[in-house]
């Protein structure tokens, strides 16, 4: 009887270990710690609009995404005001070679120790067509993004997603002016 219960106990413990590893992976996804700061970055949808087009079962999609950045002071000292510099690479649907770069800078106030601020930066237009809410290959996509925190014009911490961001950034064209559509 003892060997059977030890196998059951071993199975339960292994399940708990797997769950703990998964929770740690999910908690730290999109986050980085360095130089007394924790920077968490994720895409967030600002608004979404769908209109039935002339094609049956196809919806014309217009969405706006942004980056949600949580900046937490994990040091024992207060941190001075700084700058958040962001870059987003957008791939146009139907074109494997057409990438656009949206970028900007936002100032943030001094950060007392242990405090967190949330910033929502950028407004990236996503357009395309969906069939019955399930087809994403006909919609623009955010291929990568980079967020850099600067203090006194020096990089404090940087978050990059994915690792191929540099290659994508070299291919991309700048979008001129806020809110203007890139050339197509």
Secondary structure by P-SEA (a helix, b strand, c coil): caaaaaaaaaaaaaaaaaaaaaaaaaaaccccccccbbbbbbbbbcbbbbbbcccccccbbbbbbbbbbbbbbcccccccbbbbbbbbbbbbcccccbbbbbcbbbbbccccccbbbbbbcbbbbbbbbbccccccccccccccbbbbbbccccccbbbbcccaaaaaaaaccccccccccccc
